[in-house]
Amino acid sequence: MTTPYPPPAAQPANDRTTLWGVLGIVLGLICCPILGVVFGVLALQEAKKAGKPPTLAYIAFAASAVSLIWNIYYISTSL
């Protein structure tokens, strides 16, 4: 007697909340805080649509704020 094949694995969902959140954190810390805020807003909107927690969006906002404050401090002390 043969057993039936198992059902195929489910395809991964297109998770833009995580994508926007991680991009916001990375760009907010490394490159430019303005893009971090933009991607944070996108992550917040996608999280609301999908019903997910907006934790990555909040971290992107915080990372962008820290980076912006650090940049202002660095520029003002180097003059």
N, CA, C and O atoms as a Tinker XYZ file with bonds, in Angstrom:
   316  protein
     1  N      0.845000   -1.170000    0.000000    73     2
     2  CA     0.000000    0.000000    0.000000    64     1     3
     3  C      0.895000    1.240000    0.000000    63     2     4     5
     4  O      1.863000    1.299000    0.759000    81     3
     5  N      0.590000    2.209000   -0.824000    73     3     6
     6  CA     1.387000    3.436000   -0.917000    64     5     7
     7  C      0.708000    4.556000   -0.149000    63     6     8     9
     8  O     -0.517000    4.612000   -0.035000    81     7
     9  N      1.535000    5.437000    0.368000    73     7    10
    10  CA     0.991000    6.600000    1.080000    64     9    11
    11  C      0.918000    7.784000    0.124000    63    10    12    13
    12  O      1.751000    7.900000   -0.775000    81    11
    13  N     -0.047000    8.649000    0.299000    73    11    14
    14  CA    -0.147000    9.823000   -0.589000    64    13    15
    15  C      0.987000   10.809000   -0.304000    63    14    16    17
    16  O      1.530000   10.865000    0.799000    81    15
    17  N      1.312000   11.555000   -1.299000    73    15    18
    18  CA     2.355000   12.577000   -1.136000    64    17    19
    19  C      1.878000   13.671000   -0.192000    63    18    20    21
    20  O      0.686000   13.975000   -0.142000    81    19
    21  N      2.805000   14.263000    0.558000    73    19    22
    22  CA     2.385000   15.369000    1.437000    64    21    23
    23  C      2.031000   16.593000    0.594000    63    22    24    25
    24  O      2.522000   16.743000   -0.525000    81    23
    25  N      1.191000   17.451000    1.122000    73    23    26
    26  CA     0.815000   18.653000    0.354000    64    25    27
    27  C      2.040000   19.557000    0.170000    63    26    28    29
    28  O      2.941000   19.557000    1.009000    81    27
    29  N      2.075000   20.315000   -0.909000    73    27    30
    30  CA     3.224000   21.208000   -1.124000    64    29    31
    31  C      3.280000   22.292000   -0.052000    63    30    32    33
    32  O      2.263000   22.687000    0.519000    81    31
    33  N      4.486000   22.751000    0.198000    73    31    34
    34  CA     4.672000   23.810000    1.199000    64    33    35
    35  C      4.028000   25.102000    0.705000    63    34    36    37
    36  O      3.988000   25.380000   -0.494000    81    35
    37  N      3.534000   25.868000    1.641000    73    35    38
    38  CA     2.892000   27.140000    1.297000    64    37    39
    39  C      3.943000   28.132000    0.813000    63    38    40    41
    40  O      5.072000   28.155000    1.305000    81    39
    41  N      3.561000   28.931000   -0.135000    73    39    42
    42  CA     4.458000   29.952000   -0.650000    64    41    43
    43  C      4.624000   31.055000    0.391000    63    42    44    45
    44  O      3.659000   31.410000    1.068000    81    43
    45  N      5.834000   31.603000    0.529000    73    43    46
    46  CA     6.009000   32.682000    1.515000    64    45    47
    47  C      5.223000   33.924000    1.106000    63    46    48    49
    48  O      5.129000   34.270000   -0.072000    81    47
    49  N      4.678000   34.562000    2.093000    73    47    50
    50  CA     3.896000   35.771000    1.829000    64    49    51
    51  C      4.816000   36.934000    1.469000    63    50    52    53
    52  O      5.981000   36.963000    1.865000    81    51
    53  N      4.294000   37.862000    0.735000    73    51    54
    54  CA     5.045000   39.052000    0.365000    64    53    55
    55  C      4.991000   40.014000    1.550000    63    54    56    57
    56  O      4.026000   40.764000    1.698000    81    55
    57  N      6.019000   39.995000    2.387000    73    55    58
    58  CA     5.996000   40.736000    3.645000    64    57    59
    59  C      6.706000   42.075000    3.477000    63    58    60    61
    60  O      7.911000   42.195000    3.698000    81    59
    61  N      5.938000   43.060000    3.086000    73    59    62
    62  CA     6.516000   44.388000    2.883000    64    61    63
    63  C      6.699000   45.136000    4.188000    63    62    64    65
    64  O      7.493000   46.074000    4.248000    81    63
    65  N      5.988000   44.749000    5.232000    73    63    66
    66  CA     6.144000   45.415000    6.521000    64    65    67
    67  C      7.566000   45.252000    7.022000    63    66    68    69
    68  O      8.195000   46.219000    7.450000    81    67
    69  N      8.072000   44.029000    6.969000    73    67    70
    70  CA     9.435000   43.767000    7.413000    64    69    71
    71  C     10.446000   44.436000    6.489000    63    70    72    73
    72  O     11.440000   44.994000    6.955000    81    71
    73  N     10.201000   44.384000    5.198000    73    71    74
    74  CA    11.119000   45.004000    4.240000    64    73    75
    75  C     11.259000   46.494000    4.496000    63    74    76    77
    76  O     12.375000   47.000000    4.617000    81    75
    77  N     10.133000   47.204000    4.581000    73    75    78
    78  CA    10.181000   48.654000    4.803000    64    77    79
    79  C     10.790000   48.968000    6.163000    63    78    80    81
    80  O     11.557000   49.923000    6.290000    81    79
    81  N     10.461000   48.182000    7.175000    73    79    82
    82  CA    10.991000   48.435000    8.510000    64    81    83
    83  C     12.496000   48.275000    8.583000    63    82    84    85
    84  O     13.187000   49.111000    9.164000    81    83
    85  N     13.004000   47.208000    7.998000    73    83    86
    86  CA    14.448000   46.973000    8.022000    64    85    87
    87  C     15.174000   48.023000    7.180000    63    86    88    89
    88  O     16.232000   48.512000    7.578000    81    87
    89  N     14.621000   48.365000    6.037000    73    87    90
    90  CA    15.228000   49.427000    5.223000    64    89    91
    91  C     15.237000   50.751000    5.986000    63    90    92    93
    92  O     16.215000   51.496000    5.920000    81    91
    93  N     14.172000   51.043000    6.697000    73    91    94
    94  CA    14.117000   52.276000    7.484000    64    93    95
    95  C     15.157000   52.302000    8.587000    63    94    96    97
    96  O     15.774000   53.339000    8.831000    81    95
    97  N     15.362000   51.177000    9.256000    73    95    98
    98  CA    16.358000   51.112000   10.326000    64    97    99
    99  C     17.761000   51.274000    9.760000    63    98   100   101
   100  O     18.552000   52.075000   10.259000    81    99
   101  N     18.063000   50.514000    8.722000    73    99   102
   102  CA    19.420000   50.539000    8.158000    64   101   103
   103  C     19.741000   51.898000    7.554000    63   102   104   105
   104  O     20.794000   52.470000    7.837000    81   103
   105  N     18.850000   52.415000    6.732000    73   103   106
   106  CA    19.119000   53.706000    6.102000    64   105   107
   107  C     19.066000   54.841000    7.109000    63   106   108   109
   108  O     19.789000   55.828000    6.970000    81   107
   109  N     18.218000   54.711000    8.121000    73   107   110
   110  CA    18.147000   55.740000    9.148000    64   109   111
   111  C     19.418000   55.826000    9.968000    63   110   112   113
   112  O     19.833000   56.917000   10.359000    81   111
   113  N     20.035000   54.695000   10.230000    73   111   114
   114  CA    21.272000   54.691000   11.022000    64   113   115
   115  C     22.510000   54.998000   10.192000    63   114   116   117
   116  O     23.385000   55.745000   10.632000    81   115
   117  N     22.587000   54.433000    9.011000    73   115   118
   118  CA    23.832000   54.514000    8.239000    64   117   119
   119  C     23.878000   55.722000    7.316000    63   118   120   121
   120  O     24.849000   56.478000    7.326000    81   119
   121  N     22.860000   55.900000    6.542000    73   119   122
   122  CA    22.939000   56.838000    5.424000    64   121   123
   123  C     22.273000   58.177000    5.723000    63   122   124   125
   124  O     22.944000   59.170000    6.003000    81   123
   125  N     20.986000   58.188000    5.661000    73   123   126
   126  CA    20.272000   59.455000    5.799000    64   125   127
   127  C     18.980000   59.246000    6.580000    63   126   128   129
   128  O     18.150000   58.412000    6.217000    81   127
   129  N     18.822000   60.005000    7.650000    73   127   130
   130  CA    17.646000   59.850000    8.502000    64   129   131
   131  C     16.322000   60.163000    7.802000    63   130   132   133
   132  O     15.275000   59.651000    8.199000    81   131
   133  N     16.362000   60.992000    6.777000    73   131   134
   134  CA    15.122000   61.331000    6.073000    64   133   135
   135  C     14.535000   60.083000    5.404000    63   134   136   137
   136  O     13.328000   59.851000    5.474000    81   135
   137  N     15.383000   59.286000    4.762000    73   135   138
   138  CA    14.897000   58.051000    4.142000    64   137   139
   139  C     14.449000   57.059000    5.195000    63   138   140   141
   140  O     13.531000   56.276000    4.951000    81   139
   141  N     15.077000   57.075000    6.360000    73   139   142
   142  CA    14.652000   56.209000    7.443000    64   141   143
   143  C     13.234000   56.525000    7.879000    63   142   144   145
   144  O     12.445000   55.619000    8.149000    81   143
   145  N     12.909000   57.801000    7.947000    73   143   146
   146  CA    11.552000   58.216000    8.315000    64   145   147
   147  C     10.562000   57.822000    7.216000    63   146   148   149
   148  O      9.462000   57.355000    7.510000    81   147
   149  N     10.946000   58.007000    5.965000    73   147   150
   150  CA    10.058000   57.659000    4.848000    64   149   151
   151  C      9.742000   56.162000    4.873000    63   150   152   153
   152  O      8.581000   55.771000    4.762000    81   151
   153  N     10.774000   55.327000    5.020000    73   151   154
   154  CA    10.539000   53.889000    5.058000    64   153   155
   155  C      9.822000   53.479000    6.342000    63   154   156   157
   156  O      9.087000   52.492000    6.343000    81   155
   157  N     10.019000   54.206000    7.419000    73   155   158
   158  CA     9.268000   53.947000    8.637000    64   157   159
   159  C      7.783000   54.193000    8.453000    63   158   160   161
   160  O      6.953000   53.427000    8.944000    81   159
   161  N      7.449000   55.262000    7.746000    73   159   162
   162  CA     6.040000   55.555000    7.453000    64   161   163
   163  C      5.439000   54.460000    6.579000    63   162   164   165
   164  O      4.312000   54.023000    6.809000    81   163
   165  N      6.196000   54.016000    5.573000    73   163   166
   166  CA     5.710000   52.930000    4.717000    64   165   167
   167  C      5.493000   51.653000    5.524000    63   166   168   169
   168  O      4.502000   50.949000    5.325000    81   167
   169  N      6.424000   51.354000    6.439000    73   167   170
   170  CA     6.277000   50.166000    7.279000    64   169   171
   171  C      5.062000   50.293000    8.188000    63   170   172   173
   172  O      4.355000   49.311000    8.415000    81   171
   173  N      4.815000   51.476000    8.706000    73   171   174
   174  CA     3.657000   51.698000    9.575000    64   173   175
   175  C      2.353000   51.497000    8.807000    63   174   176   177
   176  O      1.418000   50.885000    9.323000    81   175
   177  N      2.286000   52.003000    7.592000    73   175   178
   178  CA     1.086000   51.838000    6.776000    64   177   179
   179  C      0.849000   50.370000    6.417000    63   178   180   181
   180  O     -0.281000   49.888000    6.485000    81   179
   181  N      1.913000   49.663000    6.036000    73   179   182
   182  CA     1.771000   48.253000    5.683000    64   181   183
   183  C      1.382000   47.411000    6.893000    63   182   184   185
   184  O      0.611000   46.460000    6.769000    81   183
   185  N      1.916000   47.762000    8.067000    73   183   186
   186  CA     1.568000   47.018000    9.278000    64   185   187
   187  C      0.095000   47.202000    9.618000    63   186   188   189
   188  O     -0.568000   46.258000   10.049000    81   187
   189  N     -0.412000   48.401000    9.428000    73   187   190
   190  CA    -1.837000   48.645000    9.698000    64   189   191
   191  C     -2.717000   47.867000    8.720000    63   190   192   193
   192  O     -3.752000   47.324000    9.106000    81   191
   193  N     -2.298000   47.815000    7.442000    73   191   194
   194  CA    -3.072000   47.072000    6.445000    64   193   195
   195  C     -3.097000   45.578000    6.747000    63   194   196   197
   196  O     -4.133000   44.924000    6.629000    81   195
   197  N     -1.927000   45.044000    7.143000    73   195   198
   198  CA    -1.807000   43.603000    7.361000    64   197   199
   199  C     -2.230000   43.183000    8.766000    63   198   200   201
   200  O     -2.347000   41.989000    9.042000    81   199
   201  N     -2.458000   44.136000    9.646000    73   199   202
   202  CA    -2.832000   43.806000   11.008000    64   201   203
   203  C     -1.666000   43.297000   11.840000    63   202   204   205
   204  O     -1.860000   42.533000   12.785000    81   203
   205  N     -0.472000   43.712000   11.497000    73   203   206
   206  CA     0.733000   43.292000   12.217000    64   205   207
   207  C      1.161000   44.374000   13.196000    63   206   208   209
   208  O      0.749000   45.526000   13.065000    81   207
   209  N      1.980000   44.016000   14.173000    73   207   210
   210  CA     2.487000   45.052000   15.085000    64   209   211
   211  C      3.494000   45.953000   14.367000    63   210   212   213
   212  O      4.320000   45.461000   13.598000    81   211
   213  N      3.437000   47.249000   14.605000    73   211   214
   214  CA     4.311000   48.195000   13.898000    64   213   215
   215  C      5.655000   48.425000   14.592000    63   214   216   217
   216  O      6.179000   49.538000   14.569000    81   215
   217  N      6.209000   47.395000   15.202000    73   215   218
   218  CA     7.436000   47.537000   15.982000    64   217   219
   219  C      8.607000   48.020000   15.133000    63   218   220   221
   220  O      9.335000   48.922000   15.546000    81   219
   221  N      8.798000   47.434000   13.954000    73   219   222
   222  CA     9.921000   47.839000   13.104000    64   221   223
   223  C      9.785000   49.290000   12.646000    63   222   224   225
   224  O     10.791000   49.982000   12.491000    81   223
   225  N      8.583000   49.749000   12.432000    73   223   226
   226  CA     8.372000   51.146000   12.042000    64   225   227
   227  C      8.799000   52.078000   13.169000    63   226   228   229
   228  O      9.447000   53.095000   12.925000    81   227
   229  N      8.439000   51.735000   14.390000    73   227   230
   230  CA     8.820000   52.565000   15.532000    64   229   231
   231  C     10.330000   52.557000   15.740000    63   230   232   233
   232  O     10.915000   53.582000   16.090000    81   231
   233  N     10.956000   51.413000   15.527000    73   231   234
   234  CA    12.416000   51.347000   15.646000    64   233   235
   235  C     13.070000   52.180000   14.546000    63   234   236   237
   236  O     14.087000   52.831000   14.786000    81   235
   237  N     12.502000   52.167000   13.351000    73   235   238
   238  CA    13.040000   52.986000   12.253000    64   237   239
   239  C     12.936000   54.467000   12.591000    63   238   240   241
   240  O     13.857000   55.232000   12.307000    81   239
   241  N     11.813000   54.882000   13.201000    73   239   242
   242  CA    11.675000   56.280000   13.620000    64   241   243
   243  C     12.718000   56.633000   14.674000    63   242   244   245
   244  O     13.343000   57.691000   14.598000    81   243
   245  N     12.907000   55.763000   15.649000    73   243   246
   246  CA    13.867000   56.027000   16.717000    64   245   247
   247  C     15.299000   56.056000   16.180000    63   246   248   249
   248  O     16.091000   56.914000   16.572000    81   247
   249  N     15.632000   55.130000   15.290000    73   247   250
   250  CA    16.974000   55.093000   14.713000    64   249   251
   251  C     17.242000   56.348000   13.892000    63   250   252   253
   252  O     18.345000   56.893000   13.935000    81   251
   253  N     16.252000   56.806000   13.151000    73   251   254
   254  CA    16.414000   58.020000   12.357000    64   253   255
   255  C     16.585000   59.244000   13.253000    63   254   256   257
   256  O     17.383000   60.132000   12.955000    81   255
   257  N     15.829000   59.285000   14.350000    73   255   258
   258  CA    15.940000   60.410000   15.278000    64   257   259
   259  C     17.317000   60.431000   15.941000    63   258   260   261
   260  O     17.924000   61.494000   16.070000    81   259
   261  N     17.810000   59.274000   16.360000    73   259   262
   262  CA    19.138000   59.198000   16.980000    64   261   263
   263  C     20.205000   59.621000   15.977000    63   262   264   265
   264  O     21.122000   60.367000   16.320000    81   263
   265  N     20.087000   59.150000   14.752000    73   263   266
   266  CA    21.060000   59.511000   13.728000    64   265   267
   267  C     21.023000   61.002000   13.423000    63   266   268   269
   268  O     22.071000   61.625000   13.251000    81   267
   269  N     19.831000   61.578000   13.354000    73   267   270
   270  CA    19.701000   63.008000   13.077000    64   269   271
   271  C     20.300000   63.831000   14.209000    63   270   272   273
   272  O     21.015000   64.801000   13.955000    81   271
   273  N     20.017000   63.457000   15.456000    73   271   274
   274  CA    20.585000   64.176000   16.603000    64   273   275
   275  C     22.103000   64.048000   16.614000    63   274   276   277
   276  O     22.810000   65.022000   16.875000    81   275
   277  N     22.609000   62.837000   16.328000    73   275   278
   278  CA    24.061000   62.651000   16.297000    64   277   279
   279  C     24.686000   63.502000   15.193000    63   278   280   281
   280  O     25.726000   64.121000   15.417000    81   279
   281  N     24.081000   63.547000   14.021000    73   279   282
   282  CA    24.631000   64.344000   12.926000    64   281   283
   283  C     24.643000   65.839000   13.269000    63   282   284   285
   284  O     25.613000   66.536000   12.973000    81   283
   285  N     23.587000   66.319000   13.880000    73   283   286
   286  CA    23.548000   67.739000   14.275000    64   285   287
   287  C     24.621000   68.016000   15.307000    63   286   288   289
   288  O     25.312000   69.030000   15.213000    81   287
   289  N     24.777000   67.143000   16.289000    73   287   290
   290  CA    25.803000   67.326000   17.319000    64   289   291
   291  C     27.204000   67.303000   16.689000    63   290   292   293
   292  O     28.042000   68.146000   17.007000    81   291
   293  N     27.450000   66.345000   15.804000    73   291   294
   294  CA    28.760000   66.214000   15.181000    64   293   295
   295  C     29.108000   67.445000   14.336000    63   294   296   297
   296  O     30.235000   67.937000   14.384000    81   295
   297  N     28.145000   67.932000   13.570000    73   295   298
   298  CA    28.398000   69.094000   12.717000    64   297   299
   299  C     28.603000   70.346000   13.572000    63   298   300   301
   300  O     29.463000   71.171000   13.263000    81   299
   301  N     27.830000   70.490000   14.630000    73   299   302
   302  CA    27.948000   71.700000   15.447000    64   301   303
   303  C     29.252000   71.730000   16.255000    63   302   304   305
   304  O     29.764000   72.813000   16.537000    81   303
   305  N     29.794000   70.581000   16.629000    73   303   306
   306  CA    31.043000   70.585000   17.385000    64   305   307
   307  C     32.273000   70.628000   16.487000    63   306   308   309
   308  O     33.362000   70.953000   16.961000    81   307
   309  N     32.129000   70.312000   15.218000    73   307   310
   310  CA    33.280000   70.338000   14.333000    64   309   311
   311  C     33.513000   71.703000   13.700000    63   310   312   313
   312  O     34.515000   71.901000   13.013000    81   311
   313  N     32.621000   72.628000   13.918000    73   311   314
   314  CA    32.797000   73.963000   13.319000    64   313   315
   315  C     33.708000   74.751000   14.130000    63   314   316
   316  O     33.989000   75.903000   13.800000    81   315
